[in-house]
Amino acid sequence: MAGRDDSGSSEKKSSEAMDGVPTFNVENMQNNLKSVYYSRTFMSIIGGVIAGILGFTGLTGFIFYFLIMAITSVGLIAKAGCSIHSYFDSWTQILVDGIFGGLMSFVLFWTFAYDIVHIF
């Protein structure tokens, strides 16, 4: 994950200290959000395959999905070293963003793996 842009001059640092507002590199922030979305999509696919192989149906599968997303959020926080504000604007970007985007991938791979293992 890319952090703050510390490559500025001493004038930037002194003005930042006076203002109390940290400066962020927009490209780094966008790259960090892409990493979060890719991680969630990958874990959705893996979680869907595991849920299908284990034979989860109905509400159990969706609870499993949200459990996988909670574990992914904890992993992303650990990867950021618990200093979320160095890499993201707010906590919600790492905790909530992308959860419902990966739900369709989860359902697709969940039903596919379930059909292969338990029906055929």
Phi and psi in degrees as a GROMACS rama.xvg file:
@    title "Ramachandran Plot"
@    xaxis  label "Phi"
@    yaxis  label "Psi"
@TYPE xy
-93.0454  136.109  ALA-2
-96.1202  -155.048  GLY-3
-66.5215  157.431  ARG-4
-87.1168  100.354  ASP-5
-97.4957  13.7288  ASP-6
-87.8425  10.9765  SER-7
-77.5832  172.373  GLY-8
-78.4439  174.544  SER-9
-68.3143  -25.405  SER-10
-64.2424  -40.4847  GLU-11
-61.7424  -44.5863  LYS-12
-65.6025  -39.1031  LYS-13
-70.9697  -36.9295  SER-14
-71.3816  -31.6573  SER-15
-66.5989  -39.9705  GLU-16
-65.677  -34.838  ALA-17
-73.1745  -42.065  MET-18
-76.9982  -32.6973  ASP-19
79.3181  8.08443  GLY-20
-107.183  119.713  VAL-21
-72.1131  149.646  PRO-22
-99.936  141.105  THR-23
-121.025  148.415  PHE-24
-89.1469  118.735  ASN-25
-62.6339  -38.557  VAL-26
-63.9368  -39.512  GLU-27
-65.3784  -40.6699  ASN-28
-63.3313  -43.3124  MET-29
-65.4157  -38.4854  GLN-30
-64.1391  -39.3573  ASN-31
-64.463  -41.4995  ASN-32
-66.851  -36.1263  LEU-33
-61.7468  -40.7787  LYS-34
-62.2732  -39.4006  SER-35
-64.1277  -45.597  VAL-36
-65.4444  -41.7179  TYR-37
-64.4181  -40.1835  TYR-38
-63.771  -44.4591  SER-39
-66.7546  -38.9542  ARG-40
-65.4668  -44.2075  THR-41
-61.7346  -44.8655  PHE-42
-68.5407  -29.4517  MET-43
-65.194  -42.5837  SER-44
-66.1495  -48.3049  ILE-45
-62.9538  -43.5513  ILE-46
-63.0664  -37.8346  GLY-47
-64.8644  -41.4489  GLY-48
-64.8179  -43.3334  VAL-49
-64.5559  -42.5474  ILE-50
-63.4012  -38.2085  ALA-51
-68.0545  -42.0388  GLY-52
-66.0448  -39.544  ILE-53
-74.0765  -12.2851  LEU-54
82.2263  26.084  GLY-55
-68.2192  138.654  PHE-56
-132.234  154.72  THR-57
61.1997  -135.174  GLY-58
-64.8456  -29.5353  LEU-59
-60.2168  -40.1633  THR-60
-65.2257  -40.0759  GLY-61
-71.2862  -35.6184  PHE-62
-64.0494  -39.9456  ILE-63
-61.5609  -39.7161  PHE-64
-61.3082  -47.69  TYR-65
-69.2767  -28.3325  PHE-66
-66.7246  -42.6014  LEU-67
-62.5235  -40.9676  ILE-68
-68.1929  -33.9295  MET-69
-66.6722  -41.5584  ALA-70
-64.6803  -38.8776  ILE-71
-63.4775  -41.5059  THR-72
-62.3392  -42.7639  SER-73
-63.708  -40.3475  VAL-74
-64.0871  -40.276  GLY-75
-67.1983  -37.3326  LEU-76
-65.9961  -40.7468  ILE-77
-65.1459  -38.9885  ALA-78
-63.2973  -35.4942  LYS-79
-79.0595  -2.88657  ALA-80
70.7569  27.777  GLY-81
60.3752  13.9972  CYS-82
-111.98  71.3475  SER-83
-60.2024  -38.3504  ILE-84
-71.8103  -8.26127  HIS-85
-80.3373  -20.8361  SER-86
-118.785  -24.3061  TYR-87
-134.271  162.983  PHE-88
-71.3637  -41.2959  ASP-89
-148.527  169.945  SER-90
-66.0154  -31.5799  TRP-91
-65.2589  -25.6756  THR-92
-66.4228  -30.9855  GLN-93
-96.1287  -25.7898  ILE-94
-88.6636  -35.8573  LEU-95
-115.303  -36.466  VAL-96
-59.2602  130.914  ASP-97
88.7783  -1.63749  GLY-98
-67.3363  -47.1379  ILE-99
-81.0726  -16.7424  PHE-100
-68.548  -32.6407  GLY-101
-86.5409  -5.7005  GLY-102
-64.3171  -38.9724  LEU-103
-67.6425  -38.5672  MET-104
-64.0764  -40.7291  SER-105
-59.7956  -49.2354  PHE-106
-63.463  -40.5151  VAL-107
-59.602  -51.7329  LEU-108
-74.6488  -27.9793  PHE-109
-63.6901  -51.3074  TRP-110
-68.0212  -35.9615  THR-111
-63.8311  -48.4034  PHE-112
-67.9197  -37.6703  ALA-113
-63.0022  -44.0871  TYR-114
-63.122  -43.3031  ASP-115
-65.8108  -43.8178  ILE-116
-81.9157  -43.7014  VAL-117
-103.13  -19.4191  HIS-118
-101.469  -45.6653  ILE-119
